[in-house]
Each structure stands twice: as C-alpha cells, then as structure tokens.
C-alpha cells in the first residue's frame, strides 16, 4: 500500500538518446509492492520530446495537461489534456510538446518487467 503526493516522488531527467527536456517520476513500482504495473508521470518542457523509439511492452497514457503531438509508426496525432493513448508493443512512438510556453504532462502505465 502506498499513499503519497506525487510531488514527494523524486523527479529525474529522462536520460536516453533522442530526448529533450523530459522528466519522469516513478509513482508506483514493484518496489511499492505492485505486482503487475508501474505508473509514471512525465513532464516535458516547452518544445521538448521523448525519443522516437520502440520496446516490447505496451503503454497506457492519460494526458493531464498541455498540448502535444503523438508520433506513431510515421503518423502524427494531436493530443491534449484529457486525451487517452494506447501504445502497442514493438511500435515506434514519440511524445512531443508542441507549446513554446506550457509544459506537457501525462501519466503512463507500463507492465512491470520481470
């Protein structure tokens, strides 16, 4: 069991090739006793982005605030606060903050890698 304000969870820069001004908080993980899923909060500064990448697990995403662009296998989708995104395993994807002034924030849930 875990109850905490998200601000009390350490925010770390995302350290991957192809990333710009993106930060992550691992809100719930297997270290908290979660057996199946990890919940993460991403914050992307204006004009920042995640890498265009793929991996063998799915994502479930809920956009909290801001406006962004979701790139998926060469197609682009405009997303904003309230948008929901499912990212299939092994498909190239990227999240981009299209704003020059506002941050882009989203919750991302992934399976815990065992």
MIDOSE-1310 file (N, C-alpha, C; in nm, 2 decimals, decimal comma, always signed):
residues 114
xxxx	+0,09/-0,12/+0,00/+0,00/+0,00/+0,00/+0,09/+0,12/+0,00; +0,05/+0,22/-0,07/+0,12/+0,35/-0,08/+0,03/+0,46/-0,10; +0,04/+0,57/-0,02/-0,03/+0,69/-0,03/+0,07/+0,80/-0,02; +0,08/+0,88/-0,12/+0,18/+0,99/-0,12/+0,14/+1,10/-0,23
xxxx	+0,18/+1,22/-0,20/+0,16/+1,33/-0,30/+0,27/+1,31/-0,41; +0,23/+1,32/-0,53/+0,33/+1,30/-0,64/+0,45/+1,39/-0,63; +0,43/+1,51/-0,57/+0,55/+1,60/-0,56/+0,65/+1,55/-0,46; +0,62/+1,45/-0,38/+0,71/+1,39/-0,29/+0,79/+1,27/-0,35
xxxx	+0,76/+1,24/-0,48/+0,83/+1,14/-0,55/+0,94/+1,21/-0,63; +1,06/+1,16/-0,62/+1,17/+1,22/-0,69/+1,15/+1,23/-0,84; +1,18/+1,35/-0,90/+1,17/+1,37/-1,04/+1,31/+1,36/-1,10; +1,32/+1,28/-1,20/+1,45/+1,26/-1,26/+1,45/+1,29/-1,41
xxxx	+1,56/+1,34/-1,47/+1,56/+1,36/-1,61/+1,56/+1,23/-1,68; +1,49/+1,22/-1,80/+1,49/+1,10/-1,88/+1,63/+1,11/-1,95; +1,71/+1,01/-1,93/+1,84/+1,00/-1,99/+1,85/+0,89/-2,10; +1,80/+0,93/-2,22/+1,81/+0,84/-2,33/+1,85/+0,92/-2,45
xxxx	+1,91/+0,86/-2,55/+1,94/+0,93/-2,67/+1,81/+0,97/-2,74; +1,81/+1,10/-2,79/+1,69/+1,15/-2,86/+1,59/+1,22/-2,77; +1,62/+1,24/-2,65/+1,53/+1,30/-2,55/+1,57/+1,45/-2,54; +1,47/+1,54/-2,52/+1,50/+1,68/-2,50/+1,40/+1,72/-2,39
xxxx	+1,45/+1,77/-2,28/+1,38/+1,84/-2,17/+1,26/+1,76/-2,12; +1,28/+1,63/-2,09/+1,18/+1,54/-2,04/+1,22/+1,48/-1,91; +1,12/+1,48/-1,81/+1,14/+1,44/-1,68/+1,04/+1,33/-1,64; +1,08/+1,24/-1,54/+0,99/+1,13/-1,50/+0,99/+1,12/-1,35
xxxx	+0,87/+1,08/-1,30/+0,85/+1,04/-1,16/+0,79/+0,90/-1,17; +0,86/+0,80/-1,10/+0,81/+0,67/-1,09/+0,72/+0,66/-0,97; +0,59/+0,68/-1,00/+0,49/+0,70/-0,89/+0,46/+0,57/-0,82; +0,44/+0,46/-0,89/+0,42/+0,33/-0,83/+0,50/+0,23/-0,91
xxxx	+0,57/+0,14/-0,83/+0,66/+0,04/-0,90/+0,65/-0,09/-0,82; +0,73/-0,19/-0,86/+0,74/-0,31/-0,79/+0,80/-0,29/-0,65; +0,88/-0,18/-0,63/+0,94/-0,15/-0,50/+0,83/-0,11/-0,40; +0,71/-0,07/-0,45/+0,60/-0,04/-0,37/+0,51/-0,16/-0,35
xxxx	+0,54/-0,27/-0,41/+0,46/-0,39/-0,39/+0,37/-0,42/-0,51; +0,37/-0,33/-0,61/+0,28/-0,35/-0,73/+0,33/-0,47/-0,81; +0,25/-0,57/-0,83/+0,29/-0,69/-0,89/+0,29/-0,69/-1,05; +0,21/-0,60/-1,10/+0,18/-0,61/-1,25/+0,22/-0,48/-1,33
xxxx	+0,19/-0,36/-1,27/+0,21/-0,24/-1,35/+0,29/-0,13/-1,27; +0,36/-0,05/-1,35/+0,42/+0,07/-1,29/+0,35/+0,19/-1,35; +0,34/+0,29/-1,26/+0,27/+0,42/-1,30/+0,38/+0,53/-1,30; +0,39/+0,60/-1,41/+0,49/+0,71/-1,42/+0,42/+0,84/-1,46
xxxx	+0,48/+0,95/-1,41/+0,44/+1,08/-1,45/+0,55/+1,14/-1,53; +0,52/+1,18/-1,66/+0,61/+1,25/-1,74/+0,58/+1,40/-1,75; +0,69/+1,48/-1,75/+0,67/+1,63/-1,76/+0,77/+1,67/-1,87; +0,72/+1,72/-1,98/+0,80/+1,77/-2,09/+0,79/+1,92/-2,10
xxxx	+0,91/+1,98/-2,09/+0,92/+2,13/-2,10/+0,88/+2,17/-2,25; +0,85/+2,30/-2,26/+0,81/+2,35/-2,39/+0,92/+2,31/-2,50; +0,87/+2,27/-2,61/+0,94/+2,22/-2,73/+1,03/+2,09/-2,70; +1,01/+2,03/-2,59/+1,08/+1,91/-2,55/+1,01/+1,78/-2,61
xxxx	+1,08/+1,67/-2,60/+1,02/+1,54/-2,65/+1,09/+1,42/-2,59; +1,01/+1,31/-2,60/+1,07/+1,18/-2,57/+1,14/+1,13/-2,70; +1,22/+1,02/-2,69/+1,28/+0,97/-2,81/+1,18/+0,90/-2,90; +1,21/+0,89/-3,03/+1,13/+0,81/-3,12/+1,18/+0,67/-3,11
xxxx	+1,11/+0,58/-3,04/+1,17/+0,45/-3,00/+1,06/+0,35/-3,00; +1,10/+0,22/-2,97/+1,00/+0,11/-2,95/+1,06/+0,02/-2,85; +0,97/-0,07/-2,79/+1,01/-0,17/-2,70/+0,91/-0,27/-2,69; +0,93/-0,39/-2,63/+0,84/-0,50/-2,63/+0,72/-0,50/-2,53
xxxx	+0,69/-0,38/-2,48/+0,57/-0,37/-2,39/+0,49/-0,25/-2,43; +0,36/-0,26/-2,38/+0,26/-0,16/-2,41/+0,27/-0,04/-2,32; +0,20/+0,07/-2,36/+0,18/+0,19/-2,27/+0,04/+0,22/-2,27; -0,01/+0,26/-2,15/-0,14/+0,33/-2,14/-0,12/+0,47/-2,09
xxxx	-0,16/+0,57/-2,17/-0,13/+0,71/-2,14/-0,26/+0,79/-2,12; -0,25/+0,87/-2,01/-0,36/+0,97/-1,99/-0,29/+1,11/-1,98; -0,33/+1,20/-2,08/-0,27/+1,33/-2,08/-0,34/+1,42/-1,97; -0,26/+1,47/-1,88/-0,31/+1,56/-1,78/-0,33/+1,70/-1,82
xxxx	-0,22/+1,76/-1,89/-0,23/+1,90/-1,93/-0,13/+1,93/-2,04; -0,16/+2,04/-2,10/-0,07/+2,08/-2,22/-0,12/+2,03/-2,35; -0,05/+2,06/-2,45/-0,08/+2,01/-2,59/+0,05/+1,95/-2,64; +0,02/+1,84/-2,71/+0,13/+1,76/-2,77/+0,10/+1,70/-2,90
xxxx	+0,20/+1,63/-2,95/+0,19/+1,56/-3,07/+0,24/+1,42/-3,04; +0,16/+1,32/-3,08/+0,20/+1,18/-3,06/+0,23/+1,12/-3,20; +0,36/+1,08/-3,21/+0,40/+1,02/-3,34/+0,40/+0,87/-3,32; +0,33/+0,80/-3,41/+0,32/+0,65/-3,40/+0,34/+0,59/-3,54
xxxx	+0,45/+0,52/-3,55/+0,47/+0,45/-3,68/+0,46/+0,54/-3,80; +0,51/+0,66/-3,79/+0,51/+0,76/-3,90/+0,39/+0,84/-3,92; +0,29/+0,82/-3,83/+0,17/+0,91/-3,84/+0,17/+1,00/-3,71; +0,11/+1,12/-3,73/+0,10/+1,21/-3,62/-0,04/+1,24/-3,57
xxxx	-0,06/+1,25/-3,44/-0,19/+1,27/-3,38/-0,17/+1,39/-3,28; -0,26/+1,48/-3,28/-0,26/+1,59/-3,19/-0,33/+1,55/-3,06; -0,27/+1,57/-2,95/-0,33/+1,53/-2,82/-0,32/+1,64/-2,72; -0,41/+1,64/-2,62/-0,41/+1,75/-2,52/-0,47/+1,69/-2,39
xxxx	-0,48/+1,77/-2,29/-0,53/+1,73/-2,16/-0,66/+1,66/-2,18; -0,68/+1,54/-2,12/-0,80/+1,46/-2,14/-0,78/+1,35/-2,24; -0,68/+1,36/-2,33/-0,66/+1,26/-2,43/-0,61/+1,13/-2,37; -0,65/+1,02/-2,43/-0,61/+0,88/-2,39/-0,54/+0,82/-2,50
xxxx	-0,42/+0,75/-2,48/-0,34/+0,69/-2,58/-0,30/+0,55/-2,54; -0,32/+0,45/-2,63/-0,27/+0,32/-2,61/-0,16/+0,30/-2,71; -0,04/+0,26/-2,66/+0,08/+0,24/-2,75/+0,10/+0,09/-2,75; +0,09/+0,03/-2,87/+0,11/-0,12/-2,89/+0,26/-0,15/-2,86
xxxx	+0,29/-0,27/-2,82/+0,43/-0,32/-2,81/+0,49/-0,32/-2,95; +0,63/-0,29/-2,94/+0,71/-0,30/-3,07/+0,67/-0,21/-3,18; +0,61/-0,10/-3,14/+0,57/+0,01/-3,24/+0,65/+0,14/-3,21; +0,71/+0,20/-3,31/+0,78/+0,32/-3,29/+0,68/+0,44/-3,25
xxxx	+0,72/+0,51/-3,14/+0,64/+0,62/-3,09/+0,72/+0,73/-3,03; +0,66/+0,84/-3,01/+0,72/+0,96/-2,95/+0,61/+1,06/-2,90; +0,64/+1,13/-2,79/+0,56/+1,23/-2,74/+0,63/+1,36/-2,75; +0,57/+1,47/-2,81/+0,64/+1,59/-2,84/+0,55/+1,71/-2,78
xxxx	+0,61/+1,79/-2,70/+0,54/+1,91/-2,65/+0,54/+2,02/-2,76; +0,43/+2,05/-2,82/+0,42/+2,15/-2,93/+0,42/+2,29/-2,88; +0,40/+2,31/-2,75/+0,39/+2,45/-2,70/+0,53/+2,51/-2,68; +0,54/+2,64/-2,70/+0,67/+2,71/-2,67/+0,66/+2,77/-2,53
xxxx	+0,55/+2,76/-2,46/+0,53/+2,83/-2,33/+0,48/+2,74/-2,22; +0,40/+2,63/-2,25/+0,34/+2,55/-2,15/+0,40/+2,41/-2,14; +0,41/+2,35/-2,02/+0,46/+2,22/-2,01/+0,35/+2,12/-2,05; +0,39/+2,00/-2,09/+0,31/+1,89/-2,13/+0,32/+1,78/-2,03
xxxx	+0,21/+1,73/-1,96/+0,22/+1,63/-1,86/+0,13/+1,51/-1,89; +0,18/+1,39/-1,86/+0,09/+1,28/-1,88/+0,13/+1,16/-1,79; +0,03/+1,08/-1,75/+0,05/+0,96/-1,68/+0,07/+0,85/-1,78; +0,17/+0,76/-1,75/+0,20/+0,65/-1,84/+0,21/+0,52/-1,75
xxxx	+0,13/+0,42/-1,78/+0,13/+0,29/-1,71/+0,19/+0,19/-1,81; +0,29/+0,11/-1,75/+0,35/+0,00/-1,83/+0,35/-0,12/-1,74; +0,36/-0,24/-1,80/+0,38/-0,36/-1,73/+0,52/-0,36/-1,66; +0,52/-0,42/-1,54/+0,65/-0,43/-1,47/+0,72/-0,54/-1,54
xx	+0,85/-0,51/-1,58/+0,93/-0,61/-1,65/+0,99/-0,71/-1,55; +0,96/-0,83/-1,57/+1,00/-0,94/-1,48/+1,11/-1,02/-1,54
